[in-house]
């Protein structure tokens, strides 16, 4: 039984793993890249109720620490695997859109304005509908898939108590010196 408990994937490990792959962790890492001190990391751990030692390893090396589950290989989930993977895809698209905004040459200012979430969900839904060739069918399925993915995103964020992109500025203010 002891060996089972060592390999057991807990709620907090999955939660931390999801957070470290999110837009929030990407933003915080880039903000404090030059000065990732223990005080900032401990504040972040306290604010989000995450393991400070694993956070410290992530922010000091920039890589995912050992001991965190690979979310593609897990067999048992608190949230179904498909919902979790859609959440991660949306988070990755949010990061991509934020990086594109930094490069003014790639996108015009009116493309996304200040929006991150809606274009990210639209991109993920569009990526999943690559094989549909009829425009009317594509539009109908795109709207349905966008609603579904938006619900899945917020359900996963709520279930794991993860910060969304609109809460990140408040977290940054809380953890700054």
N, C-alpha and C positions, 0 to 999 in steps of 0.2 A: 504494500500500500504506500510505502514511503516513496518508492520509485515513481508511482503514478502521480503523486502530488508534486514531485519535482518537474515532471513533464506537463503538468496540467496548465493549460492556458487560461489565465484568469481574465476577468473583465477589465481590470486595470491595465494589464499588458496589452490587450487588444486596443483599449482606449488610447494608451500612449503611442502605440504603433500607428493608429489612425491619425493622431495629432501630429506626429513627426513627419507624416507624408502630406500634410495639409498646407494650405496657403498661409495659415497663421504661423506655423513653425518656419516656413520659408521667409516670411516677412520679418519675424523676430530674429532669425539667424542673420539675415542681411543687415538689419539695423544694428546689431551688437557684434558684428563680425570682428571688429578691431578690439573690442573690450568685453569678451564674454566672461565676466568675473562671477565668482560664486554667489555674490549677493543678489545679482540680477536673476541668476538661475534659481536660487532658493525662493525669491519672490514669485517667479513664474510658477514654480512647483507648488507654492502655497496658494496662489490665486486659482490655478487650474486643478489643484489636488492631484499632482502627478509625482512620480518617483524622481527625486532630485538627483540621485546618482546617475540614473540613465539619461536624464536631461543634460547633466553636466558632461557626460561622455559624448552625447550628440553635439552639443554646442562647442565643445573643445576640439573635436575631430571633424565634425561636419558629416560623419557617416552614421548609419544606424547601428546602435550598440548590439552586441551579441546578447542573446537572451530574449529579444523581441521576436514575436512570431512573424513569419512570412505570410502575409494575408492571402496570397494565392494558393498556399499549400494547406491551410487549415481545413479540417474536416468538420469541426463542430463550431457553430457560431451562435452568438446571442441574437444577432440580426442575421437574416439569411445572406448567404454569400453574394448573391447577385446584387442585392441592395448595397452591400458594403463595397463591392467593386465599382458600382455606379457612383457612389459617393467619392471614391478615390479618383475616378475618371473626371468628375466634375471639379474636384480640387486641383487636379493637374491642369485642366483647361483654364481655371481661374489664374493659376500661376503663369501659364502661357500668355493669357490676355494681358496680365499686369506687365510682363516683360515686353510684350509688343507695344504697350502704351509708352514705355520708357524709350523705345526707339521710334521717334516721331516720323521717320521716313517710311516705315512699313505700313502704318495705319494713319488715316486722317483723323483729325480730332473729332469729327462728327460721327465716326464709325461706332464708337462705344460710349463716348462721353464719359460718364463716371460709372457706368454699369459694368459689373463683373459677373454677377450671378446668372442673369438671363442669357447673355451670349454664351456663357460656358455650358449651360444646360442645353441650349440650342445646338451647340457644336457636338456635344456628346450624343444627343438624340439623332442628329444628322449623320454622325459616324455610324450609328447602329442601323441606319436605313440606307446604307450604300447600295444595296442590291435592288432597291425599288427604282424602276425606270419611269413609270407613269407619274407625271407631275401632280395630278389631282389626288392620287392615292398617297403620294409622298407627303403632300401638305396635310392631308387628313391624319395620317399616321404620325407625322411630326408633332402636330398639336397634342395629340393624345399621349405620345411618348414624353413630351415636355412636361405635361401635368403630372404624369406618373413619376418621372425622374425627380421633379421638384419635391413631390411628397416623400419619395424615398430618401432624398438628400436630407431634408429637415427631420424625418423620422430617425435616421441614423445619427444625425447631430444631436438630437434630443435624447435618444437612448443612451449614447455614450457621453453626454454632457460636453460636447465639443464646441469650441467657439466658431461662429460663422464669420464671414469676411467683414460684416458691419460691426462686429464687437472687437476686432483686433485693435483699432485705435485706443479704445478704453483700456485694454490690457496693456498696451505699450505705455500709457500714462501711469498705470499702477506700478509697473516694474522698473520704471526709470528712476535714476538717482535724484 
